[in-house]
Amino acid sequence: MIIDHVMLGRRIRELREAKTVSQTDAAAALEVSQPTYSRIESGERPLTGDELVILADLFGLRAAALTGLPAMRGRARYAARTDGSSSAMATMREKLYAYLELDTYLTSQGIT
C-alpha cells in the first residue's frame, strides 16, 4: 500500500487541531522547525518512522490512526509466555500491534 502524503498531512492537521496542539508544539515534539512541520502537513515532506510514532503519542493515538493503514489486530498471530498476569500479556500485545503498524508504514515507504 502506498501512502498519499497529502491525505496523511491533512489527517495529521485535523488530528492536531482536534487535540488543540499548535504547529509550533508539534514541531518541537518532532525536533524540526515549524516550516518543516508545515511541509509535513501539506504533504510535501514524508514522515519518518520515528516522527510517526512521536506524533501518534502526542495525539494519544496509534500509528494506524494517523496513517489510515489497517490496524494489525485482526491479522496478528502471536504466542508468548508471561508471568501469568493478564496485564503483562495485554501490554505485550499492544506493543506488538504498535511495532507491526510501524513496520507497515515503513514498508509502504520502501524502507524494509
C-alpha positions as YAML, in Angstrom:
chain: A
units: angstrom
residues:
- id: 1
  name: MET
  ca: [0.00, 0.00, 0.00]
- id: 2
  name: ILE
  ca: [1.33, 3.43, -0.95]
- id: 3
  name: ILE
  ca: [0.75, 6.34, 1.40]
- id: 4
  name: ASP
  ca: [-0.78, 9.51, -0.07]
- id: 5
  name: HIS
  ca: [1.28, 12.13, 1.78]
- id: 6
  name: VAL
  ca: [-1.19, 14.93, 1.05]
- id: 7
  name: MET
  ca: [-4.01, 12.92, 2.65]
- id: 8
  name: LEU
  ca: [-1.74, 11.92, 5.54]
- id: 9
  name: GLY
  ca: [-0.78, 15.55, 6.08]
- id: 10
  name: ARG
  ca: [-4.44, 16.57, 6.06]
- id: 11
  name: ARG
  ca: [-5.27, 13.84, 8.59]
- id: 12
  name: ILE
  ca: [-2.37, 14.95, 10.82]
- id: 13
  name: ARG
  ca: [-3.52, 18.59, 10.67]
- id: 14
  name: GLU
  ca: [-7.10, 17.63, 11.55]
- id: 15
  name: LEU
  ca: [-5.97, 15.50, 14.48]
- id: 16
  name: ARG
  ca: [-3.54, 18.17, 15.70]
- id: 17
  name: GLU
  ca: [-6.28, 20.79, 15.62]
- id: 18
  name: ALA
  ca: [-8.76, 18.46, 17.32]
- id: 19
  name: LYS
  ca: [-6.23, 17.90, 20.12]
- id: 20
  name: THR
  ca: [-5.59, 21.69, 20.26]
- id: 21
  name: VAL
  ca: [-1.86, 21.27, 19.66]
- id: 22
  name: SER
  ca: [-0.13, 24.15, 17.87]
- id: 23
  name: GLN
  ca: [2.15, 23.59, 14.89]
- id: 24
  name: THR
  ca: [4.96, 25.04, 16.99]
- id: 25
  name: ASP
  ca: [4.39, 22.46, 19.75]
- id: 26
  name: ALA
  ca: [4.12, 19.60, 17.25]
- id: 27
  name: ALA
  ca: [7.33, 20.78, 15.54]
- id: 28
  name: ALA
  ca: [9.09, 20.92, 18.91]
- id: 29
  name: ALA
  ca: [7.97, 17.35, 19.69]
- id: 30
  name: LEU
  ca: [9.47, 16.21, 16.38]
- id: 31
  name: GLU
  ca: [12.56, 18.39, 16.87]
- id: 32
  name: VAL
  ca: [12.04, 20.08, 13.49]
- id: 33
  name: SER
  ca: [11.40, 23.69, 12.58]
- id: 34
  name: GLN
  ca: [7.84, 24.96, 12.26]
- id: 35
  name: PRO
  ca: [8.26, 25.45, 8.47]
- id: 36
  name: THR
  ca: [9.44, 21.83, 8.17]
- id: 37
  name: TYR
  ca: [6.44, 20.68, 10.20]
- id: 38
  name: SER
  ca: [4.17, 22.73, 7.94]
- id: 39
  name: ARG
  ca: [5.62, 20.85, 4.95]
- id: 40
  name: ILE
  ca: [4.66, 17.56, 6.66]
- id: 41
  name: GLU
  ca: [1.06, 18.74, 7.00]
- id: 42
  name: SER
  ca: [0.98, 19.92, 3.38]
- id: 43
  name: GLY
  ca: [2.26, 16.53, 2.19]
- id: 44
  name: GLU
  ca: [5.49, 17.96, 0.77]
- id: 45
  name: ARG
  ca: [7.66, 16.05, 3.26]
- id: 46
  name: PRO
  ca: [7.03, 12.44, 4.31]
- id: 47
  name: LEU
  ca: [7.18, 11.43, 7.95]
- id: 48
  name: THR
  ca: [9.99, 9.24, 9.19]
- id: 49
  name: GLY
  ca: [9.07, 6.23, 11.29]
- id: 50
  name: ASP
  ca: [10.25, 7.98, 14.45]
- id: 51
  name: GLU
  ca: [8.16, 11.05, 13.64]
- id: 52
  name: LEU
  ca: [5.10, 8.90, 13.06]
- id: 53
  name: VAL
  ca: [5.46, 7.32, 16.50]
- id: 54
  name: ILE
  ca: [6.09, 10.69, 18.19]
- id: 55
  name: LEU
  ca: [3.00, 12.28, 16.61]
- id: 56
  name: ALA
  ca: [0.84, 9.27, 17.45]
- id: 57
  name: ASP
  ca: [1.98, 9.54, 21.08]
- id: 58
  name: LEU
  ca: [1.49, 13.32, 21.10]
- id: 59
  name: PHE
  ca: [-2.09, 12.93, 19.88]
- id: 60
  name: GLY
  ca: [-2.78, 9.90, 22.09]
- id: 61
  name: LEU
  ca: [-3.39, 7.63, 19.09]
- id: 62
  name: ARG
  ca: [-1.96, 4.58, 17.37]
- id: 63
  name: ALA
  ca: [0.18, 4.91, 14.27]
- id: 64
  name: ALA
  ca: [-2.56, 3.26, 12.21]
- id: 65
  name: ALA
  ca: [-4.98, 6.03, 13.20]
- id: 66
  name: LEU
  ca: [-2.61, 8.59, 11.69]
- id: 67
  name: THR
  ca: [-1.70, 6.71, 8.53]
- id: 68
  name: GLY
  ca: [-5.09, 5.20, 7.83]
- id: 69
  name: LEU
  ca: [-3.38, 1.85, 7.33]
- id: 70
  name: PRO
  ca: [-5.41, -1.09, 8.58]
- id: 71
  name: ALA
  ca: [-4.88, -1.97, 12.21]
- id: 72
  name: MET
  ca: [-2.99, -5.17, 12.88]
- id: 73
  name: ARG
  ca: [-5.32, -6.64, 15.47]
- id: 74
  name: GLY
  ca: [-7.23, -8.87, 13.10]
- id: 75
  name: ARG
  ca: [-4.16, -10.10, 11.25]
- id: 76
  name: ALA
  ca: [-1.59, -10.59, 14.03]
- id: 77
  name: ARG
  ca: [-0.99, -14.03, 15.44]
- id: 78
  name: TYR
  ca: [1.33, -14.47, 18.37]
- id: 79
  name: ALA
  ca: [2.43, -16.81, 21.07]
- id: 80
  name: ALA
  ca: [4.15, -15.67, 24.25]
- id: 81
  name: ARG
  ca: [4.84, -16.58, 27.83]
- id: 82
  name: THR
  ca: [4.29, -14.21, 30.70]
- id: 83
  name: ASP
  ca: [4.29, -14.46, 34.44]
- id: 84
  name: GLY
  ca: [0.62, -15.39, 34.18]
- id: 85
  name: SER
  ca: [-0.80, -11.93, 34.66]
- id: 86
  name: SER
  ca: [-3.26, -10.78, 32.05]
- id: 87
  name: SER
  ca: [-1.91, -7.21, 32.23]
- id: 88
  name: ALA
  ca: [1.56, -8.38, 31.10]
- id: 89
  name: MET
  ca: [0.00, -10.17, 28.12]
- id: 90
  name: ALA
  ca: [-2.15, -7.15, 27.22]
- id: 91
  name: THR
  ca: [0.89, -4.85, 27.36]
- id: 92
  name: MET
  ca: [2.91, -7.20, 25.18]
- id: 93
  name: ARG
  ca: [0.07, -7.48, 22.68]
- id: 94
  name: GLU
  ca: [-0.35, -3.68, 22.41]
- id: 95
  name: LYS
  ca: [3.39, -3.21, 21.85]
- id: 96
  name: LEU
  ca: [3.34, -5.91, 19.17]
- id: 97
  name: TYR
  ca: [0.49, -4.16, 17.36]
- id: 98
  name: ALA
  ca: [2.32, -0.82, 17.51]
- id: 99
  name: TYR
  ca: [5.51, -2.36, 16.05]
- id: 100
  name: LEU
  ca: [3.57, -4.09, 13.29]
- id: 101
  name: GLU
  ca: [1.75, -0.86, 12.39]
- id: 102
  name: LEU
  ca: [5.08, 0.98, 12.23]
- id: 103
  name: ASP
  ca: [6.52, -1.79, 10.06]
- id: 104
  name: THR
  ca: [3.57, -1.49, 7.68]
- id: 105
  name: TYR
  ca: [4.14, 2.26, 7.35]
- id: 106
  name: LEU
  ca: [7.88, 1.88, 6.80]
- id: 107
  name: THR
  ca: [7.31, -0.85, 4.22]
- id: 108
  name: SER
  ca: [4.85, 1.43, 2.39]
- id: 109
  name: GLN
  ca: [7.68, 3.99, 2.22]
- id: 110
  name: GLY
  ca: [10.05, 1.47, 0.67]
- id: 111
  name: ILE
  ca: [12.01, 1.03, 3.89]
- id: 112
  name: THR
  ca: [12.47, -2.63, 4.71]
...
